[in-house]
């Protein structure tokens, strides 16, 4: 399978982490699991295959245009047929700028983006299907996003605060509590929690956990350091704390997880 990431244009760079292209090179079906990433995504399915996600003890085929809300627990997926995908991966705080509904409404869901968009979304999807050149497809998506950005009514001040707080949380030596963080911005901790949830779909504490987990996953995939070192480097209290949190986000213990069993993880790791 092929996976490739493309950087956005300068005006969209503060909002879009990357666009990505995923193309399967076989029609063989496979199972996988998606882990929490901290990001909201929109995915255009442009191939003849289908994806399915676990829901209520069964699997449901995803729509042609998928809106992935924040995933906070492992989500089983299935791939059938030859899939071709064009994805938009937003920074954690940025999807709200382009959506009409609160981001947290979509948590742990994969919904049809056409249901929360307008006719422009339908037209964009039709044009993406008619065109095969990836550069042109990316340009069409960027034009759509730039139009959405131009009419967005979201508060730049709130977005900036959430972005700055996320940057603090991602710091290696971050051990502060939310009350102290909020006071540095002249707001209450309750208000910070509110706008953080509004723009990311997550609480600051959960965002911190997912960021720490993603860092540990990257180290684990590289297989260059011990589990004890990973736990220490990622700021866990001890190895048992690391194991417990890793399992809550993946369904596996760190020692029981192998990227070789995950085609999606393998594609990302080899990018």
HELIX and SHEET records of a PDB file:
HELIX    1   1 UNK A   10  UNK A   12  5                                   3    
HELIX    2   2 UNK A   95  UNK A   98  1                                   4    
HELIX    3   3 UNK A  103  UNK A  106  5                                   4    
HELIX    4   4 UNK A  113  UNK A  116  5                                   4    
HELIX    5   5 UNK A  119  UNK A  130  1                                  12    
HELIX    6   6 UNK A  134  UNK A  151  1                                  18    
HELIX    7   7 UNK A  156  UNK A  169  1                                  14    
HELIX    8   8 UNK A  178  UNK A  184  1                                   7    
HELIX    9   9 UNK A  189  UNK A  200  1                                  12    
HELIX   10  10 UNK A  204  UNK A  222  1                                  19    
HELIX   11  11 UNK A  227  UNK A  233  1                                   7    
HELIX   12  12 UNK A  239  UNK A  250  1                                  12    
HELIX   13  13 UNK A  254  UNK A  256  5                                   3    
HELIX   14  14 UNK A  259  UNK A  261  5                                   3    
HELIX   15  15 UNK A  263  UNK A  269  1                                   7    
SHEET    1   A 6 UNK A   2  UNK A   6  0                                        
SHEET    2   A 6 UNK A  16  UNK A  23 -1                                        
SHEET    3   A 6 UNK A  84  UNK A  90 -1                                        
SHEET    4   A 6 UNK A  41  UNK A  45 -1                                        
SHEET    5   A 6 UNK A  65  UNK A  68 -1                                        
SHEET    6   A 6 UNK A 110  UNK A 112 -1                                        
SHEET    1   B 4 UNK A  30  UNK A  34  0                                        
SHEET    2   B 4 UNK A  75  UNK A  80 -1                                        
SHEET    3   B 4 UNK A  50  UNK A  55 -1                                        
SHEET    4   B 4 UNK A  58  UNK A  61 -1                                        
END                                                                             
